[in-house]
Amino acid sequence: MDKIEELLTRGVDNVYPTKEELEKVLRSGKKLKLYQGFDPTGTQLHIGHMVGFRKLKQWQDLGHEVIFLIGDGTGQAGDPSGKTKAREKFFTTEELRENAKNYVMQAAKIVSFTGANPVKIMYNGDWLNKLELTDILEIFGHLSLQQLIERDLFQERMKQNQSINMREFIYPALQGYDSVAMEVDLELGGSDQLFNMLVGRQLVKDYLNKEKFVMTTPILADSTGAKIGKSEGNVIGLTDEPNNLFGAIMALGDDVIVKGFEYLTDVPMSEVQEIADKLKAGEHPMNYKKKLAFEIVKQLNDEEQAQKASASFESRVQNKELPEDELIELSVKEDFTFLETLVFGEFAESKSDAKRLIEQGGVSLNDEKITDPDAKIKTGTLKVGKRRFAKIVLK
């Protein structure tokens, strides 16, 4: 497929109003201004973000004007997308800007902020925080209560007698206004952002009297619908150490392999289809998952580190070897319990977290599973989860 066809199809969920209309514009040679927004409610970008970043990179490589928007304004309202109940915490501008400090560094692993056609960095707090009452009333005047309340997640919350905070309720209007403020031609975002992006499409038409395209990317998830990269706090970060990144991808379910190749790698789609066919025919998924992990680590680091991570995985996990040069040495007091050791060694954030790890069977010493969190630690090789090890030394 050619570059435009790949842009419009690979890793794309849908295009509004239609793929055909957007293709017509692109093949005319017109360059578009587009953006994707990221609310910095956390400090780490993860592999789920890679789907959008890779699409932004495709737009950038084709010469279009790409904006990386940091939502320090919208982040104060709190995006309700995917949230089954109201947030317990709302962030301040200062907190959001602090969280976003390393966003550009992390995103730069995929998109380019330098060179001939650099991705531009903008903050929506620069205009949202300056809106006056008349401006806000004007925005809301273009929307209706029925339009906003019809949102699926709000309907679900009402059925469950869950509250809808007004800050979350007005979020789509604020995100929608970003498109007006930047006068964009297209907005890119995950499929869970469709409602917000369509509000922006309406506001662009009302304010600027022009078409705004919307391109949605699929959510990287397993067969149960659980998001990959940010599920239950188990973030697979873009800046994770190569060995940990490789191992985390190997720990994903086999049902992610084909999607992972399509969304997160440059492996040709013809080869991706061959992999899908072989897996469907019953071929063992191990080698394909290792190839997926290799491709992702190579993309986020380099080929040499990907090769080292692959070799480390084979020796530590497949061959059950523990290379001495990869073991960290942890010196602890001889009266420490396993609970205290896990927290001291930063394997767990708290004693309750450490206790949970032990109860779930995720901690062993010298290949013997630990069941008593209050038992005294001993010398030997401590294993936490599938990929973290330490050589315990008593003092």
ZIMO-V891043 format. One record per helix or strand of 3 or more residues. SS is the DSSP state (h for helix, s for strand). FROM is the first residue (numbers start at 1). TO is the last residue. Records with the same first field share a line. If there is no record, write none. Layout:
SS: FROM-TO  FROM-TO
This chain:
h: 3-9  19-27  47-61  74-77  93-107  125-128  133-140  145-149  152-159  166-169  171-182  191-208  242-250  254-264  269-280  286-300  303-318  324-326  338-344  351-359
s: 14-16  33-38  65-70  120-123  186-190  213-217  328-332  363-365  380-384  388-394
